[in-house]
Amino acid sequence: MPAYRRVEAVRAGARALGILVPPGVRTSVILRVRALAWDLLPAPRLGAAFCEFSRDEAAAVARRVQLALADCARAHDDPMQTAALPRSTGFYVAATIADLVWLACPRRAGELYEPAVFSTRVDAERAAHALLPYLYPPADAEQEYYFNTQHFGR
């Protein structure tokens, strides 16, 4: 059995990992873990602004991410990391996937994404540990994933 199993978005379960490309001429790619309160958005490096892509670039990134996640699972590479913010103001949780840094961001309807800031390293490590089974599942987990590039509602 594989680490990941692709499903249609409408059939994805509560624990599925979504690879989302919202509408727009310029857009992002979002990794959504349905079971958790965070989405992950890409940046070229820690501290940089989130990436924006053309529609074609975003589709290519979405596919690269899916392949990179499968490769991580096969190679037993753990993509998760925590990073201290300057001046000890907290910690980020990130995953390095497909040559991008994916920052955990709280999912808040109608609000712009901002990286989650955890007050202690222990809190950040807890969040990273919670994300780990979705981004680095065991070899036989059959972790559901889906693509959503079309259907976004309010």
C-alpha positions as CSV (number, residue, x, y, z in Angstrom):
1,M,0.0,0.0,0.0
2,P,1.3,3.5,-0.8
3,A,1.8,6.3,1.7
4,Y,-0.6,8.5,-0.3
5,R,-3.8,7.8,-2.1
6,R,-5.4,10.3,-4.4
7,V,-9.2,10.9,-4.1
8,E,-11.7,13.3,-5.6
9,A,-12.2,16.4,-3.4
10,V,-15.8,15.7,-2.9
11,R,-15.0,12.2,-1.6
12,A,-12.1,13.2,0.6
13,G,-12.4,12.4,4.3
14,A,-11.9,14.6,7.3
15,R,-8.2,13.7,7.6
16,A,-7.4,14.4,3.9
17,L,-4.6,16.6,2.7
18,G,-5.8,19.2,0.1
19,I,-3.5,20.7,-2.5
20,L,-5.4,23.9,-3.4
21,V,-4.9,26.4,-6.1
22,P,-7.4,29.3,-5.5
23,P,-8.8,31.2,-8.5
24,G,-7.1,34.3,-9.8
25,V,-4.6,35.4,-12.4
26,R,-2.0,35.5,-9.6
27,T,-2.5,32.9,-6.9
28,S,-0.8,30.7,-4.3
29,V,-0.8,27.0,-3.6
30,I,-2.2,26.0,-0.2
31,L,-1.7,22.7,1.6
32,R,-4.8,22.1,3.7
33,V,-5.0,19.5,6.4
34,R,-8.7,19.2,6.9
35,A,-8.3,17.7,10.4
36,L,-6.2,20.6,11.8
37,A,-6.7,24.4,12.1
38,W,-3.7,25.3,9.9
39,D,-3.0,25.6,6.2
40,L,0.5,25.7,4.9
41,L,1.6,28.4,2.4
42,P,4.8,28.6,0.5
43,A,7.6,31.1,0.7
44,P,11.0,31.0,-1.0
45,R,12.7,31.0,2.5
46,L,11.8,31.8,6.1
47,G,11.0,35.5,6.6
48,A,10.1,36.1,3.0
49,A,6.7,37.0,1.7
50,F,4.4,34.2,0.5
51,C,4.9,33.1,-3.1
52,E,2.5,34.2,-5.8
53,F,2.3,32.3,-9.1
54,S,0.5,32.5,-12.4
55,R,-2.2,29.9,-12.9
56,D,0.2,27.7,-14.9
57,E,3.0,28.0,-12.4
58,A,0.7,27.2,-9.5
59,A,-0.6,24.1,-11.2
60,A,3.0,23.0,-11.8
61,V,3.9,23.7,-8.1
62,A,0.9,21.8,-6.9
63,R,2.0,18.7,-8.9
64,R,5.7,19.1,-7.8
65,V,4.5,19.3,-4.2
66,Q,2.5,16.1,-4.5
67,L,5.5,14.3,-6.0
68,A,7.9,15.7,-3.4
69,L,5.6,14.5,-0.6
70,A,5.5,11.0,-2.0
71,D,9.3,11.1,-2.4
72,C,9.7,12.2,1.3
73,A,7.5,9.3,2.4
74,R,9.4,6.8,0.4
75,A,12.8,8.1,1.5
76,H,11.7,8.5,5.1
77,D,12.6,12.2,5.0
78,D,10.9,14.3,7.6
79,P,10.2,17.8,6.1
80,M,9.1,19.4,9.4
81,Q,11.1,22.1,11.2
82,T,10.6,24.8,13.8
83,A,12.3,28.2,13.6
84,A,12.9,30.8,16.2
85,L,11.7,34.3,15.2
86,P,14.1,37.3,15.7
87,R,14.3,38.8,19.2
88,S,12.7,35.7,20.8
89,T,9.1,36.7,19.8
90,G,8.1,33.1,19.1
91,F,8.5,30.2,16.7
92,Y,7.3,29.3,13.2
93,V,6.4,25.8,12.1
94,A,7.5,25.0,8.5
95,A,8.1,22.1,6.1
96,T,10.6,22.2,3.3
97,I,8.9,20.6,0.3
98,A,9.6,21.0,-3.4
99,D,12.3,23.6,-2.8
100,L,9.9,25.9,-0.9
101,V,9.3,26.6,2.8
102,W,5.7,25.9,3.7
103,L,4.7,27.9,6.7
104,A,1.8,26.8,9.0
105,C,-0.8,29.5,9.1
106,P,-4.1,29.7,11.1
107,R,-7.1,29.1,8.9
108,R,-9.5,32.0,9.4
109,A,-12.4,32.5,7.0
110,G,-12.2,35.8,5.3
111,E,-8.8,36.8,6.6
112,L,-5.4,37.1,4.9
113,Y,-3.0,34.3,5.8
114,E,-0.2,35.1,8.2
115,P,2.3,32.6,9.7
116,A,1.3,31.1,13.0
117,V,3.5,32.3,15.8
118,F,3.9,29.9,18.7
119,S,5.0,31.3,22.0
120,T,7.3,28.4,22.9
121,R,9.4,25.9,21.1
122,V,7.4,23.2,22.8
123,D,4.1,24.6,21.3
124,A,5.8,24.8,17.9
125,E,7.1,21.2,18.2
126,R,3.6,20.0,19.1
127,A,2.1,21.7,16.0
128,A,4.9,20.2,13.8
129,H,4.2,16.8,15.4
130,A,0.5,17.2,14.6
131,L,1.2,18.0,10.9
132,L,3.7,15.2,10.5
133,P,1.4,12.3,9.8
134,Y,-0.2,14.2,6.9
135,L,3.0,15.4,5.3
136,Y,5.2,12.4,6.2
137,P,2.8,9.4,6.6
138,P,4.0,5.9,7.2
139,A,4.8,3.9,4.0
140,D,1.4,2.0,4.1
141,A,-0.8,4.8,5.4
142,E,-2.8,5.5,2.3
143,Q,-3.1,9.1,3.4
144,E,-5.8,10.7,1.3
145,Y,-4.9,13.7,-0.8
146,Y,-6.9,15.7,-3.3
147,F,-6.4,18.6,-5.7
148,N,-8.8,21.6,-5.7
149,T,-8.2,24.1,-8.5
150,Q,-11.8,24.9,-9.4
151,H,-14.4,24.9,-6.6
152,F,-14.0,27.6,-3.9
153,G,-17.0,29.0,-2.1
154,R,-17.4,31.6,0.6
